[in-house]
């Protein structure tokens, strides 16, 4: 299971992370973390498996969804492929 980062800690260290939003497009209406990359969970997993985001391997990644469940899945997938990833504890709901 991926490590979690609190919204407070992420805000302090935001510039050191690539933020990946794994929510679906319709969920973006509630807002998003500025500078995050939108990549719904299914696409994120495909991109990892097809090695289409290898340029992010040397970066720290933080994933998030609405409540934390999908963000954790994405972070676990990234970690299993050799990425450095954490997930936002309690998802976007903790950010606002």
C-alpha beads as a LAMMPS data file, in Angstrom:
LAMMPS data file: protein, C-alpha beads

96 atoms
95 bonds

1 atom types
1 bond types

-500.0 500.0 xlo xhi
-500.0 500.0 ylo yhi
-500.0 500.0 zlo zhi

Masses

1 110.0

Atoms # bond

1 1 1 0.000 0.000 0.000
2 1 1 1.328 3.432 -0.970
3 1 1 2.361 5.950 1.633
4 1 1 -0.071 8.797 2.205
5 1 1 0.702 12.493 2.402
6 1 1 -1.556 14.966 4.163
7 1 1 -2.910 17.998 2.346
8 1 1 -0.948 20.208 4.752
9 1 1 2.350 18.480 3.993
10 1 1 1.692 18.427 0.253
11 1 1 0.914 22.156 0.222
12 1 1 4.259 22.831 1.930
13 1 1 6.163 20.704 -0.583
14 1 1 3.980 21.111 -3.686
15 1 1 6.798 22.213 -6.007
16 1 1 8.654 18.952 -5.440
17 1 1 5.843 16.737 -6.751
18 1 1 4.207 15.916 -10.050
19 1 1 0.523 15.774 -9.100
20 1 1 -1.713 13.322 -10.980
21 1 1 -5.492 13.684 -10.672
22 1 1 -7.036 10.261 -11.378
23 1 1 -10.677 11.377 -11.106
24 1 1 -13.079 11.210 -14.031
25 1 1 -13.671 14.312 -16.172
26 1 1 -17.066 15.110 -14.647
27 1 1 -15.482 15.255 -11.183
28 1 1 -13.267 18.185 -12.180
29 1 1 -16.239 20.546 -11.819
30 1 1 -15.624 20.560 -8.066
31 1 1 -12.135 21.967 -8.639
32 1 1 -8.639 20.568 -8.838
33 1 1 -5.171 21.028 -7.433
34 1 1 -3.474 23.728 -9.464
35 1 1 -0.820 22.352 -11.841
36 1 1 -2.095 18.773 -11.509
37 1 1 -2.169 16.502 -14.554
38 1 1 -5.588 15.005 -15.256
39 1 1 -5.220 11.295 -16.013
40 1 1 -8.267 9.185 -15.076
41 1 1 -7.355 5.970 -13.246
42 1 1 -7.837 3.609 -16.196
43 1 1 -5.706 5.793 -18.457
44 1 1 -3.099 6.189 -15.734
45 1 1 -2.752 2.416 -15.359
46 1 1 -2.536 1.940 -19.143
47 1 1 0.096 4.672 -19.413
48 1 1 2.144 3.009 -16.672
49 1 1 1.897 -0.469 -18.208
50 1 1 2.640 0.783 -21.749
51 1 1 5.614 2.772 -20.395
52 1 1 4.167 6.038 -21.737
53 1 1 5.050 8.140 -18.694
54 1 1 8.620 6.949 -18.169
55 1 1 9.797 10.590 -18.170
56 1 1 8.259 10.861 -14.687
57 1 1 10.367 8.036 -13.218
58 1 1 12.948 10.409 -11.740
59 1 1 10.286 12.630 -10.130
60 1 1 8.237 12.337 -6.946
61 1 1 4.581 11.754 -7.814
62 1 1 1.472 12.358 -5.748
63 1 1 -1.810 10.892 -6.958
64 1 1 -5.275 11.895 -5.832
65 1 1 -8.947 11.214 -6.469
66 1 1 -12.080 12.374 -4.660
67 1 1 -11.677 10.406 -1.418
68 1 1 -8.405 8.481 -1.651
69 1 1 -9.340 5.023 -2.938
70 1 1 -8.479 5.421 -6.631
71 1 1 -5.496 7.617 -5.818
72 1 1 -4.090 4.782 -3.731
73 1 1 -4.588 2.287 -6.564
74 1 1 -2.735 4.600 -8.967
75 1 1 0.136 5.139 -6.510
76 1 1 0.429 1.375 -5.940
77 1 1 0.595 0.779 -9.703
78 1 1 3.267 3.442 -10.080
79 1 1 5.329 1.992 -7.229
80 1 1 5.079 -1.523 -8.681
81 1 1 6.654 -0.197 -11.891
82 1 1 9.529 1.548 -10.122
83 1 1 8.151 5.076 -9.695
84 1 1 8.354 7.081 -6.472
85 1 1 4.750 7.812 -5.519
86 1 1 2.511 8.751 -2.622
87 1 1 -1.196 9.427 -2.492
88 1 1 -3.097 12.343 -1.002
89 1 1 -4.678 11.197 2.252
90 1 1 -8.489 11.450 2.008
91 1 1 -8.198 12.682 -1.588
92 1 1 -9.346 16.022 -2.962
93 1 1 -11.912 16.349 -0.171
94 1 1 -9.004 17.055 2.210
95 1 1 -7.536 19.690 -0.088
96 1 1 -10.422 22.143 -0.066

Bonds

1 1 1 2
2 1 2 3
3 1 3 4
4 1 4 5
5 1 5 6
6 1 6 7
7 1 7 8
8 1 8 9
9 1 9 10
10 1 10 11
11 1 11 12
12 1 12 13
13 1 13 14
14 1 14 15
15 1 15 16
16 1 16 17
17 1 17 18
18 1 18 19
19 1 19 20
20 1 20 21
21 1 21 22
22 1 22 23
23 1 23 24
24 1 24 25
25 1 25 26
26 1 26 27
27 1 27 28
28 1 28 29
29 1 29 30
30 1 30 31
31 1 31 32
32 1 32 33
33 1 33 34
34 1 34 35
35 1 35 36
36 1 36 37
37 1 37 38
38 1 38 39
39 1 39 40
40 1 40 41
41 1 41 42
42 1 42 43
43 1 43 44
44 1 44 45
45 1 45 46
46 1 46 47
47 1 47 48
48 1 48 49
49 1 49 50
50 1 50 51
51 1 51 52
52 1 52 53
53 1 53 54
54 1 54 55
55 1 55 56
56 1 56 57
57 1 57 58
58 1 58 59
59 1 59 60
60 1 60 61
61 1 61 62
62 1 62 63
63 1 63 64
64 1 64 65
65 1 65 66
66 1 66 67
67 1 67 68
68 1 68 69
69 1 69 70
70 1 70 71
71 1 71 72
72 1 72 73
73 1 73 74
74 1 74 75
75 1 75 76
76 1 76 77
77 1 77 78
78 1 78 79
79 1 79 80
80 1 80 81
81 1 81 82
82 1 82 83
83 1 83 84
84 1 84 85
85 1 85 86
86 1 86 87
87 1 87 88
88 1 88 89
89 1 89 90
90 1 90 91
91 1 91 92
92 1 92 93
93 1 93 94
94 1 94 95
95 1 95 96
